[in-house]
């Protein structure tokens, strides 16, 4: 397509087989989107696109990811607030006709299996190393293993007794991430659904507050989130309270925020899935990973020509035109 659609805090740049979603930096842009920076979304990673009336004179264009295509959305498991959704583009209401045009163009670009869950992740996630501080410990991921180093001021006595933990990717079957902004607390979680790497629903403690071994309340200031690693060796065991599980770290609104813990969970989920790759169907490319493939020179030339037209029309500054042209030439 070669077009650019700019909304509030988000810009969609269309290519022939994908679109690049860029998030602006600023106090009004949620930290999760700032942390992501930009994401290339292949059209084969989408199941559809929606256009709806938004708030305060806006329209909302939302690309709908296929289940299994984006590890970030798989890990989030529907817990993200609308403002945090990386697939939403908010536009002024007067641009509804333009939004409808691009929605139709995206629908035309969807793959024949758009309504079928993807067999492999198609959207890339932040690369390792990654780390974040939770309430009861620090989680680190080097690409091959995850480490939990407990804090004596926050870890429960159960975690402190077993000591710091180290988990290899091949020991895991999935992750369970709970947003600290979800209602309820990090109490007892059920086993149902957890083996597939999607989040299981956490129940609430009797008094609504998870406690650690010192008797202090677990993180204050809102809900309690957690990141739990699902181990092969414990597949048949019931899941306990995350604050007592040595395979989980617990955090609240001020510890392990969404913009830190969710990309971490997604990266781990991607590594787990990559360690057990799904065989490609006969005739399909050997790799389904999203990443910008080397472009056809004719396509690059066409996109530069289109940029030139935008520049001549005054829609791009000299600096913007030069920068984008350099990016395209670098893809050759």
N, C-alpha and C positions, 0 to 999 in steps of 0.2 A: 504493500500500500504506500509506504513512504511518507505518511502523514503524521502530524502531531496534533493531539487534542489535549489542551491545558485546562485543568480545573483548579479548585481550591486545594492548595498544598500538594497536588498530585498532577503528573503529566504522563500521558500515554503516547508512546512513539511506536507507530505501526511499521512492521516489516512484512515481507511476503509470507513468512511462516511463523511469526511470533510477534509479540509486542513487548517493548521495554517500558516498565513502570518505574518512574522516578519520583521520589518523595522529597519535597523541599525541606530545608532546615529552618527552624524558627520556633518561637515559643508557642505558636498555635498548632504546630504539627506534633501529634503524639510521639512519644519517645520511641515506641516500637517501630514506627515507620521511619524515623530518623536513623535508628540503628540499622534497619534493613538497607537504607540508602537507595538502592534500585534493584529491580528484579526482572529478569527476562522470562516471560511466560510463553512457551510454545502454544500455538492454538490447539495442538493435540492434547494439551493438559486441561482444556476447558470442556465443560459439558453444555454450556449455554451462556447467554447474556441476558440481563434484565434491565429494564428502564422503568423508573418509578418517580413519582412526585416526591420531592424532598421537603425539608423545612425551610421556612423563611425565603420563599421565592427561588427555590433551587430544584433541580432534577438530579437524580442519582442513576448513574450507569454502573452496573456491577457485572463483572465477569464471574461466572460460576465455575470453580475448579472441579475437575473430576475427582471423586474419592480415590485416594491412593496415588494421585499425581503430585501432590505438594506435601512434603513431610511437615512443613510448618503448620498447614491447616489440619493435617491429620493429628498432629500433637495437640493443637488447640481444641479440637473436638467440639467446635461450636461455642466455645466459651468467650470469644473475643467480643468486646463492645463494637458497635457499628463504627465508631471513630477510629478503631484500631484495625479495621478490616483492610488488608492491603489490596483487595480486589475492587474497592469502591472508588468511583470518580464522581465528585460533586461538582455540578456546573450551574451557572445562572439559568433560571427558567427560560429566558429568551433563546437559549441555545438547545432547546429540546429537539428541534428539527434536526440539527447537526448531530446530536447524540443518537437520535433514532437512526440516522444514516449509518453511523459507525457501528451501531448495534447490529444492523442488518449485514454489514460487511463482515463482522466477526462471525455471525451465524453461517455465512457462506464459506468461511474458512475452517469450520469445525471438521474434525475427522469423522469418518463413518461410524466409529465406535464411541462417539462422544457420550452416549448414555450408558456406557459400560465402565465399571471401575478400572483404573489403570493398573497394569501388572507390574509397573516399575515407576519409581519417582521420576518425574519429568522436569521438575523445577529445582534448581540448585538452592542450597542453604549456606549460611555463613560457614567458612572453613575453619577447622581446628588450627591452632589451639584456642579453646574457649574456657572461660571460668566465670563464676559469679559467687557472691557471698550470700548465703542463706542465713536464717536465724541461728541454726544450730551447727553450721559448718560451712566450709568452702568446697564447692564442686568444681572440678577441673577435668577437661577432656583434651587429650593430645592427638586424637584421631584413631587411636587403637585401644585405649582404655579410659575408664572414668575413675576418678579418685574423689573420695569424700574425706576431708580432714575436719574433725570435730572441734568445736569451740567449747572450752570448759564452762563458759558463762551461759551457754544456751543448750548444749546437747543433753539429752536425757541420760539417766544413769545406765539404761540398757545400751545405748550407743557408746557411752564412755567405757563401759566394761569390755565390749568387743574390740574397741580401738578403731583407728582410721581404716577405711575400706578402699579396696582396689578391685575393679571389675573389668575384665577383658570383654571386648565387643562380642566375641564368639560365645561368651557365657550368657548372653542376654537374648530375650525374645521380643522385647519392646520396651516402651516407656509409658508412664502414666503421669500426665502433667495436670495440675489443678491450678487455675488462676487464683491469686490472692484476692481478686475482685469478685469472685463468685460468692454467692450467699452461703452461709454455713461455715463450719470450721473443719480443720483437718482431723477428723475423728476416724472411726473405723470404716475402711473401704471394703466393698464387696468384691468377690472374685470375678463376677460375671463380666465378660467382655474384655478383660484385661490382657489375655494372652495374645490378642491380635495387635497390640501396640497402640490401641486407642485408649483414651482415658476411661477409667472406671469411675463410677459415681461415689464420692466420699460421703459418708454419713456424718452426723454431728455427735460430738461428745455430750454426755448427759447435761453438763452445765453450759454447753456451747463453747467451751474453751479447752484447747489441748494443753496439757501440762507436761513439763519436763521433770527430770528426776530431782531437781532442787526444790520443786514445789512452786516455782515461779510460773506465771502465765506465759504460754508461748506467744509469739509476736502480737503486739497490740496494734490498734489503729486499723480496724477493718477486718476483712476475712483472712483466713489462713490458707496459703497455697502450699503445694509441695511438688517435688519431682521424685518419682519412684522408678527404679530400674526393675524390670520384670526378668527374673532369672530362670534359666532352664531348670536348675536344680530345685527350684521351689514352685514349679508349675502346679503341683497338686496340693500345695499348702494354701490355707486361707490367708488373705491379706490382712495384716493387722494395722494398728494406728501408725501413720507415717512418722509421728514424733518418737516412736519406739522401734521403728524398722531401720536397721543399719543399711538398707538398700535405698533409703529415701532421705532427702533433705527437706526441711520445713521452712517456709518463709511467710512473712506478712507483707503489708503494704510498704514497709520501709526496708525489707530484706528480700533480695531476690525478686526484683520487680519484673513485670511482664516482659519488658524490652531486653532483659538479660536472660531470664530463665527459659522463655519460650524458644528463642533461636538456639539455645543450648540443647533443649529437648529435641528440637527438630534435627539438629546435626547428629545427635546420638541415634535417633530413629533412622536417619539416612544411612549412617554407617552400619547399623544392624542389618538393614535391608540389603545394602551393597555386599555384605559379607556372605549373603546367601542369594546370589542373583537369580532372577527368574529367566529360564532359557527363552531366547527370542524366537518368535514364530519363523517358520521357514520363509526365506526371502526378505525378512526384516533386517534393518541395520544391526550390527553387532552391539551397538551401544544406544540406549534410549535416553541417556543423560542429557538434560538441557544444558546448553552452553552454546555460545555463539559459534556455529560452524563457519568454516572459511567460505566467504561469499563468492558468488559468480561475478566476475569483473563487469559484465553487462548490467547486472543489478546495481552494483556500486555506482556505475556511471549514471544510471537512471535516477538514483537517489540524490546524487550530487546535482544533477540537472534540476530536480525538483527543489532542492534547497536554494539553488540559484534563483529560481522563480520567486520563492518566498522572500529572498533577500532583496530582489529587485522591487518587489511589491511593498517593501518596508516592514515586513512581518518579522524579519530577523535582523539583528544588528550586525555590524561588520565582525565583531568579536565572536558572536554566536555562530555566524556562518563559517568563519575560519576554524573554530573549534570543532564543529560538527563535521566539516569537510575532512579535517585531520583524522577524526575518529573513523570515518568511513574508509579513508585511504589505508589506515592501519589494519583493516580487515582483509586487505588483499593478500 
